[in-house]
Amino acid sequence: MPSRSGSFAGGTGTAPGRSGTLRNLVRQEMVARQLAEQLTGRIAQRVLDIGCGQGTQALRLARAGHYVTGIDSDPAALGAAQETLAEEPDAVRERVQLLIGDGHQCGRWFGARSFDVVLCHGVLMYLPDPDPMIASLARLLAPGGLLSLVVRNRDALALRPAAAGDWRAALEAFESDRYYNRLGLAARADRIGDLAVTLSEVSVPLRHWYGVRVLTESTPDDAPPVDGRQLAQLLEAEERAGRTDPYRQVAALLHVVGMK
């Protein structure tokens, strides 16, 4: 059984200054809105959040009345989640627990059909092959359950180096699914068509997909905060772009939802 760090709920919210960079704020807000749409009409769902980090989505879902199990291997991130937990009402804290570990261990910790919703956001990009992890998570879903994946979009890999004037890297991006993220870590990207095939093979066919960070991907990490009406307009523009072709096709990230 994994190590347990009590009940937790974490998250940075969407207020400027609490979500780090504008790019991260946009990512978290877009994914949260998209999840809310997919969860419409679903009450008190059992949610597993793989790679929950500081618990941004876990906290939102707990506030909405769902029961969330968050898993992450980074003690620092989970410590930040614990700090946010202290600010929440008891009812929210009691609906979320923290397990220290990673997604590879879930098959041993949880039985089949243990969850109504499984989130795996920002994890598959660090695996050489996403298919085994997707199959393992699909097994944990109850009938009618939702699998939510956030991955790097392979069809947009050339855009970031091009925006920086690195034309060699832009050309290489057309030929490979490998890249280095802003932290300098080696990672991998996926195409929506390939993910749709994998989801079909594990009996969790694609239900819907969105683009995430279509318009703000090239925003510098040190960009000044955006607040008030301007922020609201920015988020509305990002939300529309993430739902609309051809914009969503070149989003930095894909939010892919399958249903068992």
Secondary structure as GFF3:
##gff-version 3
##sequence-region A 1 260
A	DSSP	beta_strand	3	7	.	.	.	ID=ss1
A	DSSP	alpha_helix	22	38	.	.	.	ID=ss2
A	DSSP	beta_strand	46	50	.	.	.	ID=ss3
A	DSSP	alpha_helix	56	63	.	.	.	ID=ss4
A	DSSP	beta_strand	67	72	.	.	.	ID=ss5
A	DSSP	alpha_helix	75	85	.	.	.	ID=ss6
A	DSSP	alpha_helix	90	93	.	.	.	ID=ss7
A	DSSP	beta_strand	96	100	.	.	.	ID=ss8
A	DSSP	three_ten_helix	103	105	.	.	.	ID=ss9
A	DSSP	alpha_helix	106	109	.	.	.	ID=ss10
A	DSSP	beta_strand	115	121	.	.	.	ID=ss11
A	DSSP	three_ten_helix	124	126	.	.	.	ID=ss12
A	DSSP	alpha_helix	131	139	.	.	.	ID=ss13
A	DSSP	beta_strand	141	152	.	.	.	ID=ss14
A	DSSP	three_ten_helix	154	156	.	.	.	ID=ss15
A	DSSP	alpha_helix	159	163	.	.	.	ID=ss16
A	DSSP	alpha_helix	167	173	.	.	.	ID=ss17
A	DSSP	beta_strand	178	180	.	.	.	ID=ss18
A	DSSP	beta_strand	186	188	.	.	.	ID=ss19
A	DSSP	alpha_helix	192	201	.	.	.	ID=ss20
A	DSSP	beta_strand	206	212	.	.	.	ID=ss21
A	DSSP	alpha_helix	228	243	.	.	.	ID=ss22
A	DSSP	three_ten_helix	247	250	.	.	.	ID=ss23
A	DSSP	beta_strand	253	259	.	.	.	ID=ss24
###
